[in-house]
Amino acid sequence: MTNARTRRRFPAAALALIAAAHLSACDSGYNPMLLTPDMLTATAPDVFQARFETSRGDFVIEVHREWSPNGADRFYNLVSNGFYDDVRFFRVIDGFMAQFGIHGDSAVAAAWREARIPDDAVVQSNARGFISYAMGGPGTRTTQVFINFVDNSRLDGMGFSPFGQVVEGMEVVDLINSEYGEGAPSGTGPMQAMIQYRGNDYLNEEFPRLDYVLRASIVDG
């Protein structure tokens, strides 16, 4: 759906391209809105919960916007629009964390690769069960997040700003498959560039036992 505000922001040619991409997205089974990150900018509630149904069971993350406003808003929009559905836990390291958040379709992954959000101050610590965005330095947060298995407070000084905490099902998070460990080239696990390029096809072929998100949704009420 387009409105007056959308028409002002996008010329007719751009809207035509978006419409064509939306048709392709429908064929692929994901929400076509995921191809337009700059349109998914709703402000998150002050506190909300997101339920993750996974191949290991369910867990619930409670997000507090005051902890990390930009991070909370991005997470709310991603979950609300189905971004994390069928997404793999591609980097899971015992005694450290479980990381996920590269979309399994390369077109969606490409749309979000440069959709960065501003940094947030570190208000909470990266304690066990807290969730933060992965990043490669200042100003690089997009869609990848990680859940801390242990107290990783050493990350606080590096700018990793927790925006939520697992409040149900941390025992499920503990069971996420870690057999592949660190990603290539530092380790023998999935290479992020290949996930971006080939998506779940690459992961299913080369790392078939990765655990994954079946569905993520905002908990009502």
N, C-alpha and C positions, 0 to 999 in steps of 0.2 A: 504494500500500500504506500502511495506517495501522498504528501500533503504540500501545502504552500511552502512550508519551511524547507522540505526536502527539495522542491523544485528550485528554490533559490540557491541551495548549496550545490546542486548537481545540474550541469547542462543536459540538454536532451540526449546528446550522443552518449554521455556517461550513464544516464538512466537506462538507455537501450542496452548497453553492455551489462549493467547490473541485472536487468530483466532476463537477458539470455543466460547469465550465470545462475540466476535463481532457478531457471528451468533445469539446468544441468544438476544443480544441487538436489532438486526434488527427485531426479532420476537416481541419484546416489544415496538418498535416504537420510540426509542431514538437513537441519534447518537452514534454508537459504539466507537467513539473516546473518549467519556466521561468515558470509563472504563480505560483509560491510561493517568492519569493526568500528568505524567512526560514527555509526548510527546506534551502537549499543553502549550508551553512556548514562543509563539510569542511575540515580543516586540510591545506594543501598539503604535499607532500614538501619536504625542505630544498632540493633542486635537481630540476627537471624540465624537460622540453622539450615544446613544443607545435608541431605542424606545421600550417601554413596552406597549403591548396591554393587557389589563386586563379585568376582569369581571366588573369593574367599569368605564372603559374608558381607554384612552391612556395618557401616560406621557413620557417625554423625559428627559434623564439624559445626561448632558455634562460632560465629564471626561477630566481633565487636568493632564497629566502624571507627570508634575513637582511637583504637589501637593503631590503625593504619588506613586512613580514609581512602586513599587512591587504590590501595590493594583490595580493600573490602568492596569498593564499587566495581572494580574489574571482575572480581570473583563472582559477585552477585549476577552480573550480566552474563558471564560465561555459563554459570550453572543454569540460570533461567532460560537460556537459549540452547541448552543441550550440548555445549561444547565438549564436556568431559565424557559423554556417552561413548562407549566402545574405545576408550583411550587406555593405553597400556602403562603399567608401572615399569618404565624402561630402565631405571637406574635405582637399584635397591642394594644398599650396602649395610651389612650386619653391623650393629653397634654405632650406626650413624643416622641414616635416614632413608625414606622411600620417596622417589621423585617421579612425577608424571606431569602431563600437560601439553604434549605435542599431539595435535589432532591426527587421527588415523587416515584422513583424506588429504592428499598433498595440496589440493587447491585451497582448502581451509587453512592448513598449516602455513601456506604462503601468504594468505591474506593477513595473518596475525603476526608474522615474523618480525615486522618492523613497527607493530602497533604498541609502542612503548608507553608506559605510564610514569609520571614523576615519582621520584623517591619519596618515601615517608620516613619520618623520624622513628627510631627504634624505641618503643614504649614498653613493650613486653619482651621477655627473654625467650630465646630459643630452647626452652625446656622440653622435656619429653611430652609428646602429644601436641605440641604447638606446630602451626603450619605457616610457612613463609614462602615468598617467591624466590625461585632460583634466579640468579643474575650473573652477568659476566663483568660487572663493574657498575659504577653509578649510571643511572638513567637507562638501564637495559631490561627492566622487568616487563614481561609480556603475558604469557599464559602458563608457564611452567611453575609448578609449586612443589614443595617437599614437606613431608611430615617427619618431625624429629623422633627417632627411636629412643634417644637418650638425652641427657642434658648437654646441649651443644651451645652453651652460653658464650663460648669463644667466638661464635658467629655474630654476636650482637655488635661488637666493635667494627665488624666489616660491613655493617649497614643492612643486614638481613632483618627485615621488620615483620615480626609475626602479626597476622591479622585475625587469627582464629585458633581454636583448640579442639581436639577430638574430645567430645564429652560422652560419647557412647561408642563402644566397639573397638577400643584400643587393642584389645586382644586379637581382633581381626587384622588390624594393621600390622601387628607383630608377625603374623603368619604370611604376609605377602612374600612371594617367592624371590629369594635373593641369590639364587644359584649363578646367575650371570654376572653379578657384581658390577664393578666399575665399567663404564663404557669405553669403547675404543676411541682414540689410540692408547689411552693410559691403561686400559684393561681389555678384557675380551668380551665385554658386553656390547649392546647395540651402539652404533655410531649415530649421534644425533643428526648429522648431515644427511645420512641415508634415511632416517625416519622422516625428515622434512621432505626428501625427494620422492620416496616410494611409500611412505605411510605404513599402514598395517600389513600390506602385502609383504614388505621386507621383514617386518617383525614376525609374522606368522611363518614365513619360510625359514628364517635363520634362528629365531628364538621362540619356538612354539609354546614353551611352558611359562611364558610371562603371565602374571596375573593382570587383570584388567577391570576397568569400571564398566559394569553393565549399563547403569543409568545413574545420573546425579540429578537431584531435584531440590528445590527449596521446600522446606517443611512449613506447611501452613499452620497458622494458629500459635 
